[in-house]
Amino acid sequence: MSRKSVSLLLLAGVTLLQTSPSPLHTFLLEPAGIVLVANPSGISPLIVPSQADLNGDGIPEQLALAGGQLSILSRDTPVWQSPTDWQVTQAAFSDLNLDGVPEVTLLLWRPFRPWPVDQWLPNAGRIDSFQDAAGRSCHIILIGWSRQKYRELWAGSAMAEPITSFAVADLNGDKQQELVALEGRYSDPRSAPARTLKVWEWNGFGFTVVSYMNRSFIGFTLVQAREGNILILVP
């Protein structure tokens, strides 16, 4: 996605707050969790990076997502491409694993894989329901530069509830990014509204839920208030 496309997408979220005929709700992440706050009078788009130097060579990389396949580009040349059996629906530069080095967060679907240990346990198949009718499961995967190549820095097991969209931001001002995500159900059509808004944080080994809220969601937008707070706008 180009810088212009990202800017237009974020601007659309701000315009939505100003022009939408349906009520918009504004949420803030506080120590107690996600809380409803008054709609702000002044907001600006939350600028997300359209490029990042992933391998430390001084040359920023970009992302190209088309047809469910993601490419990491350096000087417009692909240096990493997602496997053909991955259906990537969203990707963004981030530092969710909090190591001070940028990586790429991918939201994707791929053929379901049970936990290998399950075949040795008396109650195997504990995640068999974590897939859709076509046998595909939803995952969050972090791709970055390590040991002189691009590789999976972290790959989550099949999500219990599939993520429909995500955003990355430091919501609470602690200098550490959180993962904001909408989740649905494997039994839902892909076009169905999401059912849960969740905020996740890195725990050193994976992600832990910070706070969540259940209702019907058709989308969300992150914006920055005049006071500097990052807000979640929900139609």
C-alpha positions in Angstrom: 0.0 0.0 0.0 1.4 3.4 -1.0 2.0 6.3 1.4 -0.8 8.1 -0.4 -3.2 5.2 0.1 -2.4 5.0 3.8 -3.0 8.7 4.3 -6.3 8.6 2.4 -7.5 5.6 4.5 -6.6 7.4 7.8 -8.2 10.6 6.6 -11.4 8.7 5.8 -11.6 7.6 9.4 -11.4 11.2 10.6 -14.0 12.3 8.1 -16.2 9.5 9.4 -16.3 11.0 12.8 -17.3 14.3 11.4 -19.9 13.2 8.8 -21.4 9.8 9.7 -25.2 9.8 10.2 -24.9 6.9 12.6 -23.6 7.4 16.2 -19.9 7.0 16.6 -18.4 5.9 19.9 -14.9 6.8 21.2 -12.9 4.5 23.4 -9.7 4.9 25.3 -7.4 2.3 26.9 -7.0 3.0 30.6 -5.5 0.9 33.4 -8.9 -0.5 34.0 -9.3 -1.5 30.4 -11.2 -0.1 27.4 -13.5 2.7 28.5 -16.1 4.9 26.7 -15.2 8.6 26.5 -16.7 11.7 25.0 -16.2 12.2 21.3 -13.2 14.6 21.0 -13.5 18.0 19.4 -10.1 17.8 17.7 -8.4 14.8 16.2 -5.9 14.0 13.6 -5.0 10.9 11.6 -2.8 8.4 13.3 0.2 8.2 10.9 1.4 4.6 10.4 4.8 3.9 8.7 4.7 3.0 5.0 8.3 1.9 5.1 10.9 0.7 7.6 14.5 -0.5 7.6 14.0 -4.1 8.6 17.6 -5.4 8.1 19.5 -2.4 9.3 21.3 -1.7 6.0 20.0 1.9 5.9 17.6 1.2 3.0 13.9 1.2 4.0 11.7 -1.6 2.9 8.1 -1.3 1.7 5.2 -3.8 1.6 3.2 -4.9 -1.4 0.0 -6.9 -0.8 -1.9 -8.3 -3.8 -4.1 -11.3 -4.3 -3.5 -12.5 -0.8 0.3 -12.6 -1.3 2.7 -10.3 0.6 6.0 -9.1 -0.7 8.7 -7.2 1.2 10.4 -4.9 -1.2 13.8 -3.3 -1.1 14.4 -0.7 -3.9 11.2 -2.1 -5.5 12.8 -5.6 -5.6 11.1 -8.5 -3.6 13.4 -9.7 -0.9 10.7 -11.9 0.8 7.4 -13.3 -0.3 4.7 -15.1 1.7 4.2 -18.9 1.0 1.7 -19.6 -1.7 -0.7 -21.4 0.7 -1.0 -18.3 2.9 -3.9 -15.9 2.2 -2.6 -12.7 3.7 -5.4 -10.2 4.4 -3.5 -7.4 6.1 0.1 -6.4 6.9 1.8 -3.6 8.7 5.2 -2.5 10.0 5.4 -2.8 13.8 7.5 -3.6 16.9 5.0 -5.7 18.7 7.7 -8.0 20.1 9.3 -4.9 21.8 12.9 -5.6 20.7 13.5 -2.2 19.3 13.7 -3.5 15.8 10.9 -3.1 13.2 9.2 -6.2 11.9 6.1 -6.9 9.8 2.9 -8.1 11.4 0.8 -10.4 9.1 -2.9 -11.4 9.4 -3.4 -14.5 7.4 -5.3 -17.7 6.7 -3.6 -21.0 6.0 -4.4 -24.7 6.1 -5.2 -25.8 9.6 -2.5 -27.6 11.6 -3.2 -29.4 14.9 -0.7 -29.1 17.7 1.9 -31.9 17.2 1.7 -32.9 20.9 -2.0 -33.6 20.6 -1.4 -37.0 19.0 0.3 -38.1 22.3 -2.4 -36.9 24.7 -5.5 -38.7 25.8 -7.7 -35.7 24.9 -6.3 -34.8 21.5 -7.8 -32.4 19.1 -8.1 -29.5 21.5 -8.0 -26.9 18.7 -9.9 -28.8 16.1 -12.7 -26.1 16.1 -10.1 -23.4 15.3 -10.8 -23.6 11.6 -13.5 -22.7 9.1 -15.5 -25.1 6.9 -12.7 -25.1 4.3 -10.1 -26.3 6.8 -8.3 -22.9 7.1 -7.3 -21.2 10.3 -6.5 -17.6 11.1 -3.0 -16.5 12.4 -0.9 -13.6 13.4 2.7 -14.0 12.3 5.7 -11.6 12.8 8.2 -11.6 9.9 11.6 -9.9 10.3 15.3 -10.0 9.8 17.2 -12.5 11.9 20.4 -14.5 11.4 21.0 -12.8 8.1 17.7 -13.6 6.5 14.0 -12.8 6.6 12.1 -15.4 8.7 9.2 -15.9 11.1 10.2 -14.2 14.3 7.0 -15.5 15.9 4.1 -17.5 14.6 0.9 -17.9 16.6 -1.1 -21.1 16.6 -4.6 -21.1 15.1 -6.6 -18.3 16.7 -9.6 -19.5 18.8 -11.6 -16.6 17.2 -10.4 -15.3 13.8 -9.2 -11.7 13.5 -11.0 -9.7 10.8 -8.8 -6.6 11.0 -6.0 -5.1 13.2 -4.1 -2.0 13.9 -0.9 -1.3 15.9 -0.3 1.6 18.2 0.9 2.6 21.6 -2.5 3.1 23.1 -1.6 3.9 26.7 1.6 6.0 26.3 3.9 3.4 27.8 6.2 3.4 24.7 5.2 -0.1 23.9 2.9 -1.0 21.0 -0.4 -2.9 21.5 -2.3 -4.9 18.9 -5.9 -3.8 18.4 -8.1 -6.3 16.7 -11.6 -7.2 15.7 -12.6 -10.8 16.0 -15.4 -12.9 14.6 -16.3 -16.6 14.5 -15.1 -19.3 12.2 -18.7 -20.1 11.4 -19.4 -16.5 10.3 -19.2 -15.4 6.6 -16.1 -13.3 6.0 -18.3 -10.3 5.3 -20.2 -10.6 8.6 -19.7 -7.9 11.3 -17.0 -8.7 14.0 -18.2 -9.6 17.4 -15.3 -8.6 19.7 -12.8 -5.7 20.0 -9.6 -6.8 21.8 -6.4 -5.2 22.8 -3.4 -7.5 23.1 0.1 -6.8 24.5 3.4 -8.8 24.1 4.3 -10.9 27.2 7.7 -12.0 26.1 6.6 -15.3 24.6 3.4 -14.3 22.8 0.3 -12.1 23.3 -1.9 -11.5 26.3 -5.3 -9.9 26.2 -5.3 -6.5 27.9 -9.0 -5.7 27.5 -11.9 -6.6 25.3 -15.5 -5.6 24.5 -18.3 -7.6 22.9 -20.8 -6.1 20.5 -21.3 -5.9 16.7 -18.5 -4.1 14.9 -18.3 -3.1 11.2 -14.9 -1.5 11.7 -12.7 0.8 13.8 -10.3 3.6 13.3 -7.4 4.8 15.5 -6.9 8.6 15.7 -4.9 10.9 17.9 -6.5 13.5 20.1 -5.2 17.0 20.6 -4.0 16.0 24.0 -1.9 13.2 22.5 -4.1 10.2 23.4 -4.7 7.5 20.9 -8.4 6.9 20.6 -10.4 4.0 19.1 -13.4 5.2 17.0 -16.2 2.7 16.5 -19.3 3.3 14.4 
